[in-house]
Amino acid sequence: MATSSPTPEKHPADLEQIYLLYSGLLSNANADSGLGGTLLYAGEPDESAIQLLRASNIAGAASLAASAEARLLRQAMRDGAINFVVTSLDEALRILKNEIRKREPVAVGVSISPQLLLQEMVERGVLPNLLAPHLPPTPALNTFSAQGSKILHPAELPIGTRFLTLQIPAAWTEQIAALDAMLLDCLPQTDKLNRRWLHLSPRYLAAASRRIRSLACHQSTAALLMQKLSQPLP
């Protein structure tokens, strides 16, 4: 049977940043329940925001992005980072309120300029719990911060760990559920952060990244995972 092979170079850097954002989101939350009921403002759907939207979905939060260029939002939706593209804050709030009430993750893009959206959010009293770390300062963001919004800070890898990416061997591609169960069995029940990531990240990552599995772990766990993947199918 084929052993695990290195992931293309573009994946680890992108995936690691998403993982660190995800870890930062859950740094003060229970990884079992996630961030259901939390609203994150991500800003323009550039590369950094797309990474954050994916991390937010995996962490269980509701998120909001905005751009005057609707094509950027539609592309983000085609790529799976955004669930809905709407044309007004009213439409976005209808979706967000419903999913926040259910404590379900959702990402909504509004096709108006971020400046206009932020101004309307302030006027309507819409207060995000979390703000993206890359946003340029504006009066509206200052108002949010004064009212209690927190700026997200990506986490750092714990000392002694590495970010591991594993290519799914061809022999496992028809048994993904068994593969995921095997990987989870290698992790302690107390490692809730990685267990949630392994369980949910394939649903929200870009299509190419779904063909690999990743997590932050110590070398001993990395060796065990790679050994398991190199063994014949059960």
C-alpha positions in Angstrom: 0.0 0.0 0.0 1.2 3.5 -0.7 2.5 5.6 2.2 1.6 9.2 2.9 3.3 11.6 0.6 4.2 15.3 1.1 1.5 17.8 0.5 2.0 20.4 -2.3 3.9 23.3 -0.8 1.0 25.8 -1.2 -1.2 23.8 1.2 0.8 23.7 4.5 1.2 27.5 4.7 -2.4 28.2 3.9 -3.7 25.4 6.1 -1.5 26.3 9.0 -2.7 29.9 8.9 -6.3 28.8 8.9 -5.6 26.4 11.7 -3.9 29.2 13.8 -6.9 31.5 13.2 -9.2 28.6 14.2 -7.2 28.1 17.3 -7.3 31.8 18.1 -11.0 31.8 17.7 -11.4 28.9 20.2 -8.7 30.1 22.6 -11.4 31.2 25.1 -14.2 28.8 24.1 -15.1 25.2 24.5 -14.0 23.4 21.4 -16.8 20.9 21.8 -19.6 23.5 21.5 -17.6 25.9 19.4 -18.5 29.6 18.8 -22.2 29.1 18.1 -24.0 32.4 18.6 -20.9 34.5 17.9 -20.7 37.1 15.1 -17.4 37.8 13.4 -16.8 40.7 11.0 -14.2 39.7 8.4 -14.2 42.7 6.0 -13.2 42.5 2.3 -12.9 38.9 1.0 -9.2 39.0 0.3 -6.9 36.1 1.0 -6.6 36.8 4.7 -10.4 37.2 5.0 -11.1 34.0 3.1 -8.8 32.1 5.5 -10.6 33.7 8.4 -14.0 32.8 7.0 -13.0 29.2 6.7 -11.6 29.2 10.2 -14.8 30.8 11.5 -17.0 28.2 9.9 -14.9 25.4 11.5 -15.0 27.1 14.9 -18.8 27.4 14.6 -19.2 31.1 14.4 -21.4 33.3 12.1 -19.4 35.6 9.9 -20.0 38.6 7.7 -17.9 39.9 4.8 -18.5 42.9 2.4 -17.3 44.1 -0.9 -18.6 46.5 -3.6 -17.4 43.9 -6.1 -20.0 41.2 -6.0 -17.8 39.0 -8.2 -15.3 38.6 -5.4 -18.1 37.4 -3.1 -19.5 35.1 -5.7 -16.1 33.6 -6.2 -15.7 33.1 -2.5 -19.0 31.4 -2.4 -18.0 29.1 -5.3 -14.9 28.3 -3.4 -16.9 27.3 -0.3 -15.8 30.1 2.0 -19.1 32.0 1.9 -22.5 30.4 2.1 -24.7 33.3 0.9 -24.2 36.5 -1.1 -26.9 39.2 -0.5 -27.2 42.9 -1.5 -28.2 44.5 1.8 -27.6 44.4 5.6 -31.3 43.6 6.1 -30.9 40.4 4.0 -27.7 39.4 5.8 -29.3 39.9 9.2 -32.2 37.7 8.4 -29.8 34.9 7.6 -27.4 35.6 10.5 -30.1 36.0 13.1 -31.6 32.6 12.2 -28.3 30.8 12.3 -27.0 32.5 15.4 -30.3 31.6 17.1 -29.6 27.9 16.1 -25.9 28.4 17.1 -24.9 27.2 13.6 -22.0 28.4 11.5 -22.7 30.5 8.5 -20.7 33.0 6.3 -22.6 35.8 4.6 -21.2 38.3 2.0 -22.9 41.6 1.4 -22.3 43.2 -2.0 -21.8 46.8 -0.8 -18.7 48.6 0.2 -17.3 47.8 3.7 -17.5 51.5 4.6 -21.2 51.7 3.9 -21.9 48.4 5.6 -20.0 49.3 8.8 -21.7 52.7 8.9 -25.1 51.0 8.6 -24.2 48.4 11.3 -23.4 51.2 13.7 -26.6 53.0 12.9 -28.6 49.8 13.3 -26.8 48.8 16.5 -25.4 45.6 15.0 -22.4 44.8 17.2 -20.0 42.0 16.1 -18.4 40.0 18.9 -15.1 39.6 17.0 -13.2 41.6 14.4 -10.7 40.4 11.9 -7.1 41.3 12.7 -6.3 42.7 9.3 -9.0 45.5 9.1 -7.8 49.1 8.5 -8.9 51.4 11.3 -12.2 53.3 10.8 -14.6 55.3 13.1 -17.1 52.4 12.9 -14.5 49.9 14.0 -13.5 52.2 16.8 -17.1 52.3 17.9 -17.3 48.5 17.9 -14.2 48.2 20.0 -15.5 50.8 22.5 -18.7 48.8 22.8 -16.9 45.5 23.4 -15.9 43.9 20.1 -12.7 42.0 20.4 -10.0 41.9 17.7 -9.1 38.3 16.9 -5.5 37.3 17.4 -4.2 34.1 15.7 -2.8 31.5 18.0 0.7 30.2 17.9 1.7 26.6 17.7 2.3 25.2 21.2 5.9 24.6 22.1 7.1 21.2 21.0 4.4 20.7 18.3 4.5 20.9 14.5 1.7 21.5 11.9 1.4 18.1 10.2 -0.2 17.6 6.8 -1.0 14.1 5.5 -1.9 13.3 1.9 -4.7 10.7 1.9 -3.3 7.6 0.3 -5.1 6.4 -2.8 -6.1 3.1 -1.1 -8.1 5.1 1.5 -10.0 7.4 -0.9 -13.0 5.1 -0.9 -13.0 4.7 2.9 -12.8 8.3 4.1 -15.1 7.7 7.0 -12.9 4.8 8.2 -9.8 7.0 7.7 -11.1 9.8 9.8 -12.2 7.4 12.5 -8.7 5.9 12.6 -7.1 9.3 12.8 -9.4 10.4 15.6 -8.6 7.2 17.5 -5.0 8.3 17.6 -5.9 11.4 19.5 -6.8 11.6 23.2 -10.4 12.6 24.0 -9.0 15.7 25.8 -7.5 17.0 22.5 -10.7 18.7 21.6 -9.2 21.4 19.4 -7.6 18.9 17.0 -10.6 16.5 17.2 -12.9 19.3 16.1 -10.5 20.4 13.4 -10.1 16.9 12.0 -13.9 16.3 12.0 -15.0 19.6 10.5 -12.2 21.2 8.5 -12.7 19.0 5.4 -16.2 20.4 5.1 -15.1 24.0 4.9 -11.6 24.0 3.4 -10.9 24.5 -0.3 -11.5 21.5 -2.5 -7.8 20.7 -3.0 -7.2 20.8 0.8 -9.9 18.2 1.4 -7.7 15.5 0.0 -5.4 15.9 3.0 -5.7 15.8 6.7 -3.9 18.1 9.0 -3.4 19.0 12.7 -0.9 20.4 15.2 0.8 17.7 17.2 3.9 16.4 18.9 6.4 14.3 16.9 5.2 11.1 18.6 1.6 11.7 17.4 2.9 12.6 13.9 4.9 9.3 13.8 1.8 7.3 14.9 -0.5 8.9 12.3 2.0 8.3 9.5 2.5 4.7 10.6 -1.2 4.1 10.6 -1.6 5.5 7.1 1.2 3.3 5.8 -0.5 0.1 7.0 -2.8 -2.0 4.9 -6.5 -1.3 5.1 -8.3 -3.1 7.9 
